[in-house]
Amino acid sequence: MIPTQMLRELTGGTVFHDGLGLLESYRSALTWYPDDVWRYVLACQWMRLSQEEPFVGRCGEVGDDLGSAVVAARQVRDLRKLCLLMHRVYPPYSKWLGTAFTTLPCAPTLAPLLSNALSARSWQERERYLSPAYELAAAMHNDLGLTEPLDVHVRQFHTRPFLVLDAHRFTDALISTISDPALGALPPVGTIDQYVDSTDITDRNHTDRRFLYIAGPELPASPTKNLSSEK
C-alpha cells in the first residue's frame, strides 16, 4: 500500500545524522521488497503490459492513430517501470522516471527503441520498435533466474496482424514461484501505484487520502437488514 516514490524517498540519499539510531534500521528494512513481494510486483507489471500490447495495432487498424500513439506511450512508461523493478530500483513519480531509467545498464539499448516508438507516425512503425523492446525486457527477465526461461520472441496476436509478446506468460510464471499462498492468491493488480496514478493518492503528503481510499466508503445497511430490524 506504500507508493514506490515514498519508498524511494525513505531509502535514498545520505543520512547525515541519526541521533536516535532508528533511521538506518528502517532504511535497511525497506531497501527492497521481500522476495515474494518482488515477484508479485513484477508479475503485476508484466500484466499491465499484456493488457494493452495488442492495442497499438488495433487502434491503428480502425483509423485511431492518436489512440495508437497514446497506448504506445503507456507501454513505454510501463516498460521503463518494469526495467527499474527488475533492477531492484523503486520507480519514482513521472517527473523523475526518465532520469531514473537512464541510470540502468539497459538504458543505452532500450532508450532509442522507446524514443523511436514514441516518434513513429503509424502503428506499424510503433510495433517495429516496441517488439524488440519487449524482447529485450523478456531476456532481462530470464537473466534474473526467478522462473524457468521463457520464450522471448514476439508472436502473432491470435490470427490478427499484430505482433505481441504475450506478456501474461511472465505473470503466470512469476506467480507460480511465490511461496506465500495468501500473496500468490491475490489478483495480479499490484501495488497501489500500479493501479492508481493520482497524485492525491500517491503523494507523501496525502497519507490520509490514501487511507480513506483503501478503506473505501462506509456502506449503508442492507435493505434486508433494515426490514428485519423493522419487524
C-alpha positions as CSV (number, residue, x, y, z in Angstrom):
1,M,0.0,0.0,0.0
2,I,3.1,2.3,0.1
3,P,3.8,4.1,-3.2
4,T,7.2,3.4,-4.7
5,Q,8.0,7.1,-4.7
6,M,7.7,7.2,-0.9
7,L,9.9,4.0,-0.5
8,R,12.4,5.7,-2.8
9,E,12.5,8.8,-0.7
10,L,12.8,6.8,2.6
11,T,15.7,4.7,1.4
12,G,17.6,7.1,-0.9
13,G,20.0,9.9,-0.2
14,T,22.7,10.3,2.5
15,V,22.0,10.3,6.2
16,F,24.0,13.0,8.0
17,H,22.6,12.4,11.5
18,D,20.6,9.7,13.1
19,G,20.7,10.6,16.8
20,L,18.2,8.0,17.9
21,G,19.8,5.3,15.8
22,L,16.4,4.4,14.3
23,L,16.5,5.7,10.7
24,E,19.2,3.4,9.3
25,S,17.4,0.3,10.6
26,Y,14.2,1.5,8.9
27,R,16.0,2.2,5.7
28,S,17.7,-1.2,5.8
29,A,14.4,-3.0,6.3
30,L,12.8,-1.0,3.4
31,T,15.8,-1.2,1.0
32,W,13.8,-3.6,-1.3
33,Y,10.7,-5.7,-1.3
34,P,10.8,-9.2,0.3
35,D,11.4,-11.8,-2.4
36,D,7.8,-13.0,-2.7
37,V,6.5,-9.4,-2.9
38,W,9.1,-8.6,-5.5
39,R,7.9,-11.5,-7.6
40,Y,4.3,-10.4,-7.2
41,V,5.1,-6.8,-8.2
42,L,7.0,-7.9,-11.2
43,A,4.1,-10.2,-12.2
44,C,1.7,-7.3,-12.0
45,Q,3.9,-5.1,-14.1
46,W,4.1,-7.7,-16.8
47,M,0.3,-7.9,-16.6
48,R,0.0,-4.2,-17.3
49,L,2.0,-4.7,-20.5
50,S,-0.1,-7.7,-21.5
51,Q,-3.4,-5.9,-21.2
52,E,-2.6,-3.3,-23.9
53,E,0.2,-4.6,-26.1
54,P,-2.1,-5.5,-29.0
55,F,-4.0,-2.2,-28.8
56,V,-1.2,-0.2,-30.5
57,G,-2.1,-2.1,-33.7
58,R,-5.9,-2.5,-33.0
59,C,-6.3,1.3,-32.6
60,G,-4.4,2.0,-35.7
61,E,-6.4,-0.7,-37.6
62,V,-9.6,1.3,-37.1
63,G,-8.1,4.6,-38.0
64,D,-7.4,5.9,-34.5
65,D,-3.8,6.8,-34.9
66,L,-3.9,9.2,-31.9
67,G,-5.2,6.3,-29.8
68,S,-2.5,4.1,-31.0
69,A,0.1,6.7,-30.1
70,V,-1.4,7.1,-26.6
71,V,-1.3,3.3,-26.0
72,A,2.3,3.2,-27.2
73,A,3.2,5.9,-24.7
74,R,1.6,3.9,-21.9
75,Q,3.6,0.8,-22.9
76,V,6.8,2.8,-23.0
77,R,6.1,4.1,-19.5
78,D,5.3,0.6,-18.2
79,L,8.4,-0.9,-19.8
80,R,10.6,1.7,-18.1
81,K,9.0,0.9,-14.7
82,L,9.4,-2.8,-15.4
83,C,13.1,-2.3,-16.0
84,L,13.5,-0.4,-12.8
85,L,11.7,-3.1,-10.9
86,M,13.9,-5.8,-12.4
87,H,16.9,-3.9,-11.3
88,R,15.6,-3.5,-7.8
89,V,15.0,0.2,-8.1
90,Y,11.8,1.8,-6.8
91,P,10.3,3.8,-9.7
92,P,9.9,7.5,-8.9
93,Y,6.9,9.6,-10.0
94,S,6.7,10.8,-13.6
95,K,8.9,13.8,-13.3
96,W,11.9,11.7,-12.4
97,L,11.0,8.4,-14.1
98,G,13.1,9.1,-17.2
99,T,16.0,10.2,-15.2
100,A,16.0,7.1,-13.1
101,F,15.7,4.9,-16.2
102,T,18.8,6.4,-17.8
103,T,20.9,5.1,-14.9
104,L,20.1,1.5,-15.7
105,P,22.6,-0.6,-17.7
106,C,19.8,-1.5,-20.2
107,A,19.0,2.1,-21.0
108,P,21.5,2.7,-23.8
109,T,20.0,-0.2,-25.8
110,L,16.3,0.3,-24.8
111,A,16.0,4.1,-24.8
112,P,16.5,4.5,-28.6
113,L,13.8,1.9,-29.3
114,L,11.4,3.6,-26.9
115,S,12.1,7.1,-28.3
116,N,11.5,5.8,-31.8
117,A,8.3,4.2,-30.8
118,L,7.0,7.5,-29.5
119,S,8.0,9.5,-32.5
120,A,6.6,6.9,-35.0
121,R,3.8,8.1,-37.4
122,S,2.0,4.8,-37.8
123,W,1.1,1.8,-35.8
124,Q,3.3,-0.5,-37.9
125,E,6.3,1.7,-37.2
126,R,5.5,1.8,-33.5
127,E,5.2,-2.0,-33.5
128,R,8.6,-2.2,-35.3
129,Y,10.3,-0.5,-32.3
130,L,8.2,-1.9,-29.4
131,S,8.7,-5.5,-30.5
132,P,12.5,-5.6,-29.9
133,A,12.0,-3.6,-26.7
134,Y,9.6,-6.3,-25.4
135,E,12.1,-8.9,-26.4
136,L,14.9,-7.2,-24.6
137,A,12.8,-6.9,-21.4
138,A,11.9,-10.6,-21.7
139,A,15.6,-11.5,-21.9
140,M,16.3,-9.4,-18.8
141,H,13.6,-11.4,-17.0
142,N,15.3,-14.7,-18.0
143,D,18.6,-13.3,-16.7
144,L,17.1,-12.8,-13.3
145,G,16.6,-16.6,-12.9
146,L,13.3,-16.1,-11.0
147,T,11.5,-18.6,-13.2
148,E,12.3,-21.1,-15.8
149,P,13.5,-19.4,-19.0
150,L,10.6,-18.3,-21.2
151,D,10.5,-17.7,-25.0
152,V,11.5,-14.1,-25.6
153,H,10.2,-13.7,-29.1
154,V,7.1,-11.8,-30.2
155,R,4.4,-13.7,-32.0
156,Q,1.1,-13.1,-33.8
157,F,-1.8,-11.9,-31.7
158,H,-4.1,-14.9,-32.4
159,T,-5.0,-14.6,-36.1
160,R,-4.7,-10.8,-36.2
161,P,-1.9,-8.9,-38.0
162,F,-0.2,-7.7,-34.8
163,L,2.9,-8.8,-33.0
164,V,2.8,-9.2,-29.2
165,L,5.0,-10.8,-26.6
166,D,2.0,-12.3,-24.7
167,A,3.4,-10.8,-21.6
168,H,0.9,-12.6,-19.4
169,R,3.2,-15.6,-19.7
170,F,5.7,-13.9,-17.5
171,T,2.9,-13.0,-15.0
172,D,1.8,-16.6,-14.8
173,A,5.4,-17.9,-14.4
174,L,6.2,-15.4,-11.6
175,I,3.0,-16.0,-9.7
176,S,3.7,-19.8,-9.7
177,T,7.0,-19.2,-7.9
178,I,5.5,-17.3,-5.0
179,S,5.8,-19.4,-1.8
180,D,3.3,-17.4,0.3
181,P,-0.1,-18.8,-0.6
182,A,-2.0,-15.7,0.5
183,L,0.1,-13.5,-1.7
184,G,0.1,-15.9,-4.6
185,A,-3.8,-15.9,-4.4
186,L,-4.1,-12.2,-4.9
187,P,-5.3,-11.0,-8.3
188,P,-2.4,-9.6,-10.4
189,V,-3.3,-5.9,-9.7
190,G,-0.2,-5.0,-7.8
191,T,1.0,-2.1,-5.5
192,I,-1.1,1.0,-5.1
193,D,0.7,2.9,-7.8
194,Q,0.4,0.0,-10.2
195,Y,-3.4,0.5,-10.3
196,V,-3.7,4.2,-9.2
197,D,-1.7,7.1,-10.5
198,S,-3.5,10.0,-9.0
199,T,-1.1,12.3,-7.1
200,D,-3.8,12.8,-4.5
201,I,-3.3,9.1,-3.6
202,T,0.5,8.5,-4.1
203,D,2.0,11.7,-2.8
204,R,3.7,11.5,0.7
205,N,1.6,14.5,2.0
206,H,-1.7,12.7,1.3
207,T,-1.5,9.8,3.6
208,D,-5.0,10.5,5.0
209,R,-6.4,10.4,1.5
210,R,-4.7,7.1,0.8
211,F,-6.1,5.5,4.0
212,L,-9.6,6.7,3.1
213,Y,-9.2,5.3,-0.5
214,I,-8.0,1.9,0.8
215,A,-10.7,1.7,3.4
216,G,-13.5,2.7,1.0
217,P,-16.7,4.5,1.7
218,E,-18.9,3.4,4.6
219,L,-21.5,1.2,3.1
220,P,-25.2,1.7,4.2
221,A,-27.0,-1.1,5.9
222,S,-28.5,-3.6,3.5
223,P,-32.2,-3.3,2.7
224,T,-32.7,-6.9,4.2
225,K,-31.2,-5.8,7.5
226,N,-33.4,-2.7,7.6
227,L,-36.5,-4.8,7.0
228,S,-35.5,-7.3,9.7
229,S,-35.0,-4.5,12.2
230,E,-38.4,-3.1,11.4
231,K,-40.1,-6.4,12.1
